[in-house]
Amino acid sequence: MTAIRTNITRTAVTLALCTTTALTAVPFAHAQEEAPPQNGFTLLQRLVLGAGRAKVATDTPQAVTALEQTDIDEKQASTVTDLLKDIPNVSVIGGSNRALGQSFNIRGIGKGESASDEGRILVNVDGVPQFFEQYRMGGFFNDPELFKRVEVLRGPASSTLYGSGALGGVVNFTTKDASDFLAEGQTGALKLKGTYDSNPNGYLTSAILALRLSDYAEVLLTGNYRKAGAFKDGAGDLVEGSEFTTPNGLAKGTFYLDEAKERKVQLSYSQFTSDQDNQAYSQLQPTGTFGTVDRVVNNRQAQISYEDAATDNPWLDLKLTLSYNNITNEQTNASLGGNSIGQDSTYGYESYQFLGQNTFEWTGDSYENYLTVGGQVIRQNRTTGTATPLGHHPEGTDFQTGIFVQNEFIWNDKLTLIPGVRFDYQRLSGSDSVGTLAGAAVPDDKTDTAFSPKIAALYKFTDNFSVFGSYAHTERFPSIDEIYSNDYGAGVTPNYSLDLRKEKSNNYEIGFVVSTSDLIQAGDNFDFKTTGFYNKIDDLIVRQRNMYPQYVNIGRAEIYGVEFEAGYESNNFFADAGLGLTVGTDLTNKTALTEVAPAEINIGAGYRLPDRGLSFGWEGRFVFAETRVPVPTSATTDLAAETLKRASFNTHDVYINWRPDQESQFNGWEASFRVENVFDTKYRDFLSNDNGKGRTFKVSLAKQFGW
């Protein structure tokens, strides 16, 4: 497999260099001519908001992918798996097609069955951290229908703005706003939507009400009801425990404080609920493994924010946010065949956050400079709600505070330099139940600090070709679970992991961008971006199987790979492609890391008829075999190495979308039809515990009314 990956890398690099040579030469023939109008924007020309100052992806010295409302609608996503599966080196893992089994993996970091993985990838909804860790459960509970935008920032450079420890990267979800539906002069809009999914006979009903109460106040109310049965794989076999019913909704008010609408206060509340009986206890394994349970999961989020863009004041661009998030999983009537974990419980994470930042601007004849400074405070309470304490899910409080500085300097519209640094402080406190379980005193609070510096640079040789590179160091604190897990009973010497050291990551990236227009016809666009990365992680924390202490530092690991992204847009034809290749090695034990997915190529192409509002196309996933797997030991798994391997596979989707323009008599209507896994392929992603969905027909119809 190593040889195969090496050949893939060499071939991809060769193609990239050839493409660069050819494409950078083409546009200069048009350099002295007036540029024709642009007909479309590729995925790499999307605006990136989460990396600092807003900029398009081709001008960002980091691997970033942004999905917008149209992408979300056309995917007809029922889970976030449908949104992220085509992004290079990004996977939704565990029970990836289950509403309660989803976790994230970026560049070989994140597995979904350990407390370590939740902190290595930071997930935010409207800037509010989403954190939930329960063994054999996923960590993300939300519905894609609430979102209008998703950004995936790959790599630890994002630690500066979002928190130390983002070894894999950051995933940012943004919810809808009233202004997204209110046209100029309208005071109200109502959008009704329905979708149907043949596998697993699922449906969604959705209603969105947007109101403009005055020139200074807007309100959005949206409610969704999604229901799906257990889906079938490509062989026609039912995947037990994959059914779900998830009502969810969002209320958001936006209040402007000035006529220019630069100062605003925003309040929002959202809730995701799943209430089901006889559900698979393990959302990451077949039902028979651990039996069933009645389970009610709630994700409640509330926040208030204040923003002042102050375009007439270069010293003020202020954002302040106060938020509350409470994720609970109430379990009753467990049927677990005698397992001790079957008692009634309410696993919970309750967190409070304050986040503030301001950007100062300096500009001159040949330069621009944007300095962002900020601070963040998060307090998270972890609870179990059981009659007797659980050693495998210790209770406690995680308090963290941090300050950060990031500066973006742009010289002559050619050179961009982005240095940044972040300092974080953590205090972990075990609850009284930690001592009760072990029959001993509660350990003293554990405190530590983390330091995360970075520097990134991008240089434009021409308007069509640029190079970039970065270095980022980050440090991840151990979590409550990793420090205080203790399965021994009363009177037995506790085996906490009090000596756990924080993980330290040093990440290097280098790449180039080709961006050109008028390649085949007037106004078309072609963009190509490649990123190579190398990440060395020291003091990696792993969970030992049936050994104590449960969490230990194993030494060193290295992860390296490459990502290629390309997109073409013209008035009618469009296409995109991506390749993700990652290799990970446990340098201490000289074996493969368990969380690294195999190489994958994603290709899509389509055609649009703008005057009729129609677009149609094809998307394909080509996943290589995974034979480079870890050598099992008694401390990691009882499985044989052969059972960890995965065969190669490919899947194909086709779709057609109808969105009439504003001049059409059908303005306000939207319709989409999609067939996924057209050839009904039986497959299983390397990082998934379930087989993937078999052939699936999806259809959606929406109508918006305005007044």
N, C-alpha and C positions, 0 to 999 in steps of 0.2 A: 504493500500500500504506500510505503514511503516513496518508492520509485515512481509510482503512479502520480502521487502528489507533486513530486519534483518535476515530472514531465509536464503536468498541467501548468505549474508555475512558469516554467521556461517558455511553453507555448504561448501562454497569456501575455507574458512580458514581451515576447517577440512581436505578437500581434499589436500590442499597445504601442511599441516603438514605431512599427510600420505605419500604424494609423496616425500617430503623431506627426511623422515626417510628411505623410501625404496631405493631411488636413491642414497643417499649419502653412503649407505652401499655397493652398487653394485661395484663401480669402484675399491675398495681397493683390490679385488681379482686379479686385473691386475696391481697393483701398481709396482710390482717388475719385470714385464715383459716389453719388449720393446713395445712402443706404436705403433699400426698399422697405416698405412696411413689414413688421413682423406678423406672421400668421399664427404662431403658437409658441408655447413655452414648454420646454422639456422638464422632466422631473428634477434635473440638476439646476434649473433656473427658478425653482420655488424659493420663496422668501423663507429664511431661517430666522426664527425669533429667539430661540433658547440658548444661543451660544454667546450672547452679549448684545452688541449693537446689531440691529436687523440688517441682514445682507443675504444675497442669494447664495445657494449652496456652492456654486463654482468659485465664489470669492471667500469661502470659509476654509481656513487651514485645519479642517477636521472633517472626518467622515460623518456626514449628517444626511438624513432622509426626512423629508417633510411630506405628509399626506394631507390633502385638503378635503373639504366637504364633498366635492364631486367624486373623488376617489372612494371615500367611505360609502357614498350612496351607490356607486356602480358596483362595488364589491358585494353589496347586499349582505354585509357582515352580520353574523349572529353571535360571534365571539371575536375577541381581538386576534385570534389565530388567522382569521380571514383577512385581516388588515396587514399583518406584519410578515406573512409567510414568504413574500417575494423580496424582502430586503436582505442584501448580502450579509452573511454572518450573524443573522438575527433569527431566533427561534422562539416560539411559544411552546413550552415543554410540559412534561408531566401528563396530565389528562387534557391535552391541548384542545380537544373539542368538547370538553365538559365545562359548564359554567363555573364550577367550583374547583377545577383542577388545573388552573392555568398559572404558570410562572414563566419567567423570561430568562433567556440565555443570549448573551452577546459575546461574540469572539471567544467561545469556549468557557465562559464564566457563567455559572448558574445551572443548578440541577433540579431544584424544586423539592427536595426531600430533606433539606438541612437548613438550620437557622442561619448558617453562614451565607447562603445564597441570597437571602432577602436584602442584606446590607451591601452586597457587591454590585447590585444594579438598583439605582434609585428610580422609583416610579412616582410620578406626580399627576394629580388631576387638578387643573387650575392652580398649580403651584403648591398643592397640599400633598404631603408625602402619604403614600399608600403602603402600609407595612402590616403584614399578617404572616405569622409562622406557626403552623401546626403540622406535626408529622403526618404524612400521607394526605395532605391537603394542598391545594394551590394557594397562591398569595394575592391574587387580583380578582376583585369582585365588582364588576361594573358592566355596563352595556354600551356597545359601540354606537347605538342610536342617539346617545346623549352628546356625542362628540362632533365637533366640526373640524378638528385639526389634531394630528398626531405627529410628533417629532421624535426621532430616535437619534441620539447623539452617541456615537460609538467611541469607546475608549475612555480612559480615566482623566483626560483633560477637562472634563466637565465638573470634576470635583471642586474646582475653584468657586463656582457659583452655586452648586447644589449640595455640597457636603463631602467631607473626606470619606474615602472608602468606595467611591464609585469605580471599582476596578474594571467593570465591564462597560459601564456607560450609564446613560440616563434616558428614560422614556417619559415624554411629557404629553399628556392628553389635555385638550382644551374643549370646554363645553360650549354649547350654542349660546348666542346672544339674541336679544329681541331685534337689534339692528340688522341681523342677518336676514330677516324676513320682511322688514318694513321698507317699502320703496318710498322715494321722495314724495311728500305730500300725503301719504297714507297715515291713518291713525290706528289701524288694526289689520291683522292678518291671521288667518286660520289655515293650517296645513294638516290635512288628514292623509294617512298613509297605511297601507296594508301590504304584507308580504306573505308568501307561502314557500315552504321548503319541503320538497318531496321526501327527503331523507334527512331528518327523521320525522316526517309528517308534522312539521313545525309551522308556526305562524307568528306574526307580529302585527299588532294594531297600535297605531301611534297617533297622537293629536298634539299639535303645537299651537298655542295662542300667544301672539305678540301684540302688545298694546303700547301706543304712544300716548301717554296721559297728558303730556304737554311738551313744549319745546325742550324741557329740561328733565323729563322723566319717561323711562321705558320699562316695561315689565314683560318677562317671558315666563309662561307656564307650559310645561310639557309633561306628558304621561305616556308610558309605553307598557304594553303587556306582551311578554314573549313566552311562548310555550313550545316545547319540543319533546317528542318521544325519544326512546333509545334509538340511536342510528345504527345502520348496518355497514359493514366493511365491504371491500370489493368482492369478497367471496359470498356475500349475502348473509354473513353471520352477525347476530345482534351483539353489540358492545354493551354489556350489562352496566347499569348504573349511570348511563350517559344522558338520561332524560332530565329535563329541568323545566321549572316554571319560575320566571323572574320578572315580576312587576317592578318598575322603576320610574323615577320621575325627577324633575328639576324645576325649581322656582328661582328666578333671578331678577333683581331690580337694579337698574342703572340710573343714577341721578347726577346730572351735570350741574356744576356750580358756577359756570360762566357761559357767556354767549358763544365763545369760540369752542366750547366743549373740550377744553384741554384739562380742566379739573373735574374729576368725577369720583363719586362714591358708588361702590357696587356691593350688593348683598346677595348671597345665594345659599340655597339649601338643596341637597340632592340625597336620594335614598335608593339603594338597590336591595331587593329582598328576594330570598329563595326559601320557600316553606314547603318541604316535602317529607312524606313518610316513606319508610322502607327504602331509604337511599343507600347506595354503596358506602360503607364506612370509609373505605379508602378510595378517594377520588383518583388515585394514581395507580390502582391495581384492580384486577377483576373482582366482582362482588364476592365470590366464594372465598377469597383469601381472608377477609376479616369480617364478613357478615354484613348486616345492615343496621341502620340507625334512622330515627326520626330527627330531622335537622332543620333548624331555622337560622339562616345566615342574613345578617343585616350590615350594610355599609352606609353609615350616616355621615354626612359632611356638611359643615356650615362655615361660612367665612364672610368677613367684611374687609374691603380693601379701599384704599384711597390712592389716586394717581394725579399727578400734576405734571403735564408735559412741558408747560411754560416755554413755548418756542421762542418767545421774546427775551428769555433769560437763559444764557448759556450755562449758568451755574446751577440750574434747577431742572431736574427730570426725576421726580420723586415717586417711589412706589412703596406703600406700606400695606401689609396684610396681616390680619389676625384670623386664625382658623382653628377649627375643631374637627376631629375625625374619630369616629367610634365604629370599629369593626368587631362584631360578635358572632359566634357560632354556638347556638344552643342545641345540645344533643341530648336526646332521651330515648328510652326503649331500645338500647343497643342489644343486638343479638350477635355476640362475638365468640361463641363457642368456648366460654370460660376465660377469655382474656381479661386481665385486671383493668384494662383501660376502658371497660364498658360502663362505668358508673356515669350517672347523669352529670352533665358539665355545661359550662358556658365559657368557652375560650374567648378571650377578648383582648383587644389592643385599643386603648383610648389615648389620644395624643392631642396636645395643644401646641400651636406654633405661632411665633411672631417672626416676621421677615420684613426687613426694611433695607432699601438701597436707593442711592442717588447717583446720577451720572453728571459729571462736569465736562463741559465742552470748550475746547480751544481750537480756533481755526486761523489759518494764515493763507498767504498767496499760494504756498506749495505744500501745505500740510493740514491735516485734521487730527485732533486728539480727543479721545473720549475716556475719561477716568471714572470707573464705577467702584464705589465703596459701599459696603453693606454689612449687616449682621443678621444672625439667625439664632433663635432660641427654640428648642423642641423639648417637651416633656412627654414621655410615653409611659403609660401604666400597663403592665401585662398581668392579666388575671386568668383564673381557671374556673372558679365557681363550682368546685366539687366539694362533697362532704368531707373527704380526706384529701390532703395535698397529693399532687402528682409529681414524682421526681423527674419525669421526662418532660414536664411543662412547668418549670418553676415560675413563681410569681415575683414581681419586682418592678422597679422604676428605673428608666433610662433617661437621664437628663443630659442634654448636649447644648452647648452654645458655641458659636463660631463667628469670626469676623473675616471678611475677604476684601481683596483689592484686585481689580483687573483693569489694565490700561490698554487701549487700542490706539495705535499711532499709524497714520496713513500718510505716506510721503509721495507727493507728486502723482497720486493715483496709481502708483506702481508697487511700492513696498508697504506691506502691512505687518506690524509687529504687535503681538498680543502677549505680554507677560502677565502673570497673575500669581497670587499667593493667598493661602487660607490657613488660619489657625483655628483648631477646634479643641474643646475641652469636654470630657465625658465623666459623669459620675453614675456608677451602677449601684443600686441598692436592692438587696434581696429582701423580700417581705418576711413577716414572722413565720409564714408557712414553710419557708425554706428550712428554718431551724427545727420546726415541729417535726417534719418528715425525718430528719436525720437524728432527732433526739439530742440536738446540740445547739449551741448559741448561733444566732445569725452571724455570718461572717461580716467583718467590717466593710464599709463601702469601698468600692474599687474605683480609683480615679486615674485618668491618663490624659495626655494631650496628643494631638496629631498635627502634622505640618504637611501642607500640600502646595508646592510651588510648580509652576509651569512656564514655558515660553513657546510660542508658536509664531511662525513667520510665513508669509506668502509673497512671492515676487512675480509681477507680470512683466515678462519680456516683451510681449505685444498684447494687443487686445484679445488675441486668440490663444496665447499659450502662457501658462504660469506654472510655477513650482511652489511646493510648500513643504514644511516640516515642523515637527514639534517634539518637545520633551516634557513629560509630566511625571511627577512623583506624588503618590498619595498613600495614605495609611488608613486602614480600616480597623475600627475598634471591635473587640469581641462583643457579642450580644448577651442579653440576660440568659438566654438558653444555653449558650456556650459556657458561661462562667458557672452557673448554679445548677445545671442538670445533675441529678443524683438519684439513682433508682434503688439505693439501699434503704432498708427499713429502719425503724426506730432502734436505737441502741447500738447501731453499727457505725463505725467511723466513717464520716461523710467523705465522698470522693469528688469534691468540687474541682473545677479547673481554674483555680484562683491565679495560677501562674501563667495563664495564657498570655502570649505577647500579641500585640496588634500586627496585622498583616501589612507588608510594605511592598509597594509596586513601583517599578521604574519602567516607563513606557516610552518608546521611540516610534515616531511615524515620519514617513516621507512619501511624497507623491507628486503628481502633476495633473494639470487640467488642460484640455483642449476644448475651445469654445469657438464655434464658427457659424456663420450664416451664409445664405445664398450658395449653398453647396451643390444642390441639384436643381433647384428652382428659386425664383425670387422670393425672399422673405422666409425661407425655411431656416431651421436651426438644428445644429448638431453639437452635442456636448459629450465629452468623455472625461471621466475622472478615475484615477487609480490611486490607491493608498496601500502602502506596505507598512506593517507594524511589527514591533517586537516588545513583549512585555515580560519582565522578570519579576517574579513574586517571591518574596522571602517570608519565612515564618507562616506559611500557608496553614490555615486551620482546617482540620478534617474531623469528621465524626467516626470514632472507632465502633465497629459492630460488636456488641456483646463484650465490651472491654471497658475498664474504668481507670482513670477518668474518661468520660465519654468523648471530650474534645481535646485534641492535642495539636501542637505545631509540628509539622512534618519536615520543615526545612525549606527547600526551594522548588519552584516550578517555573517553566518558561512556556510562553505561548507566542506564536508568531504566525503571520499569514499575510494575505493580500486580498484586496477588494477592488473589483472593476465595476464601474457603472457607466452606462452609455444611454443616450436618448436622442431621438430624431423627431422633429415636429415640422409638418408643413400644413398648408390649408386643409388638405384631405388626408394624407397618409401620416401615420405616427408609429413609432416603435421604441422599445426600450429593452435593455439587457443588463444583467448583473451576474457577477461571479463572486462567490465567497469561498475562501480556502483558509483553513486554520489548522495548525498542528500544535498539540500541547503535550508536554512531558513533565512527569514528576521526576525531578533531577535527583532527589534523595533516594528513591526506590528504583530508579532507572526503568520506569514503565510509563505507559500512556496515561494521560488524565482521563477521567471518566466522563467529563462534561463537554467534550469537543465533538461537534457534529461533523459529518463528512462534507467534502466539497459539493457545492451545488451551483447550478447554472439556472437562471431564470430569464426567459425570453418572452416578449409580448409584441404583437403587431396588430394594427387595426386601420380602419378607414372610416372617415366621417363625411357626411353630407350636410354642411352647415345650413344650407337654405331649407332643409327639411328637419333639422334637429336630430338627425340619426347618426349613430356611430356603432360600429360592430368590429369584433376582433377575436383574437386567440391569445391565450397565455399558456406557457409550458414551464413545468419544473422538471429539471433533470438532476437527480440526486445520485452521487457516486456511492459505491459500496463502502462500508466501514469495516475494515479488518484490523485496524490498529487499535486494539482494546487493551485495557489494563489486565495484568496477570492477577487473578483473584487470590486473596489470602483470607484466613479465618477472621481477620480484623475488618475486612471490607465487604465480602459477599460469599455466599455459599455456592454461587452459580459457577458453572464451568465457563471458561473463556469463550468457547464456541457459541454459547447462548447469548453472549453480549454483542455478537457481530450482527450486521444488517446488510441485506442485499441491496443492490442498486435498484432504482425504479424511476419512472417518469410518469407525470400526470398532465392532462391537458384540459383546459377550460375554454369555452367559447361563450360569447355574450353579444347582446344587442341592446342599445340604450336609446331612448327617445326623449329629448328635451327641447320642445319647440321654443323659438326665440320670442321676444316680447311683441313682435309685430304679428305673430301668428294668431289665428282665431282660437288655437288650443293653448295659448299662453297660460301657464300655471299648472299644466299637467306634466307628469313625469312617469315614465314606465321603463322597466328594466327586465330583461330575461337572460338567464344565465344557466349554463350546464357545466357543472364541475365534475372532474374525473370522468371525462366522456367515455373512456374505454373500460370503466369499472375496474380499475387496477386495484389489486390487493397489495397494500404496502404498510410499513410502519416506520416513521421517522426514528432515527437513532436515539433521540432524547425524549421520545414519547413512550408512555406505558400502554397505549392503546393502538390498535390498527387505525389507519386513517379512514375517512368516509369513502364509501363507494359512490357510484354515480348519483348525482344530486341535481334536481331541477329546481331553480329558484325563479320566482317572478314577484315583482313589486309594482304597485300602482299608487301614485300620490297626486293630490290636487290641492293647490293653494288658492285661497280666496283673500282678496284684499279690499279694504274700504277706506 
